[in-house]
Amino acid sequence: MEKLAAPRGTADVYPPQSERWQSLEARIHQIARRFGYGEIRTPTFESTELFVRGVGDATDIVEKEMYSFTDRGGRSLTLRPELTAPVVRAILEHNLLAQGPQRLYYVGPIFRYERPQKGRYRESHQFGVECFGYAEPEADVEVIQICRELLRAHGIDATLEINSIGDAACRPAYRDALLAHFRPRAGELSAESRQRLERNPLRVLDSKAPEDRAAVESAPSFENHLCGPCAAHFSRVRALLDAIGQPYHVNPRIVRGLDYYTRTVFEFISDALGAQSAVCGGGRYDDLVAALGGPATPGVGFALGLERFLMVLDAVGHDARPARDGIAVIALGETARTRLVPLVAELRRESGAVPITIDYSEARIGSQLKRADRANARAAIIAGDEEIARRALTLRDLALRTQSDLEEVADHGAAARSVLEWYRALPGEIVPGTLAV
Ligand code: HAM
């Protein structure tokens, strides 16, 4: 029989990796709350039309990356390739804009049929924020700050690259300028860029194909084609970034791969990521709410890839190993197990967030201790023949490799409280590079 495996481009997350995910997610919820953003959860699949209209039918995502299927009722549905369009659909469906500006965030999976490689998966996870109702540049800077706080909290140094891609007033003239620049050079362009040229010439600017480099480098920059209001918006975004001490680099090649953007677009880039260098991408989308049937409402947001974020963390050496946590109960033989099962029950009742595990196997003490160590437990309680004879338990600190005895008492509740008192008094473990949540 063929071996069953996870689909290409997807991954399982299990201990101890899942602990890193949990602590990253905990920090995300904390930071979003601090900025006054509330969590929104939307379905994993939506009508295909939402993405065709929202993300744009000339984008790579809609043209070739969607997981679309027809359900048994004949509807065309798509596993969400991103969450901005679904969030807009949800706020319109529930009329949330009637309550004024909305600040929302989400954490969850997205699906894109891409060629899997380092930092690029078919199922990946995003933390994103969307701020609706403010056309002011302050909102652009607010969402950038959320991303910056998350990066900073983990000691990550990523470069902010920003650009403005104008609006409906100035983009047509810029598009014409790009066409006038690229058309005479079409022969030198890559096949993909030639194809993109007529449908969406802006996308030629973010081509990574080496044969496109010369034509892209000499292309006119949008900065010189912005209309008055867009130019004023961009210059205020930059002034505000200066005011909060956020360094940035204006990169005229950042155009983003989704059609809904207007004015500010940005990415946080890390050298640690190689070719897939953006850990986060976002921007303003002032026409999207109206395009999906709602009242004209400005919006701005970003999404950050959790897999890429964890890759950057690995590269900077943080969180290599989480601090030890929990008590492993080692009962050697059936008599010991009979005595320790009620103690474990009491420990779990009283332990709060401290994980309590017990090994039921007949393995020797050496291999049980090794397992506890590998599971990153902080302490072990050991009961074997010798302890039974002494009517005691051995308490072992697995980090400092010291141990002490606990006189056995008849009352399991009292014994559990003594064990936990001992555990909580253990000195703090110093793990290089680990940041507490
Ligand atoms: P995006 O640039 O397509 O934007 O994705 C944002 C981030 O998600 C990327 O920078 C990357 O870290 C991660 N990501 C995307 N696709 C993959 C993949 N296949 N594998 C691994 N990571 C991936 C958006 O999705 C917009 N909705 C962002 C936004 C929100 N704009 C305004 N509001």
Residues whose N, C-alpha, C, O or C-beta is under 5 A from the ligand:
A	BS01	HAM	P81 E82 L83 T84 R112 E114 G119 R120 Y121 S124 G128 V129 A278 V279 C280 G281 G282 G283 G301 F302 A303 L304 G305 R308
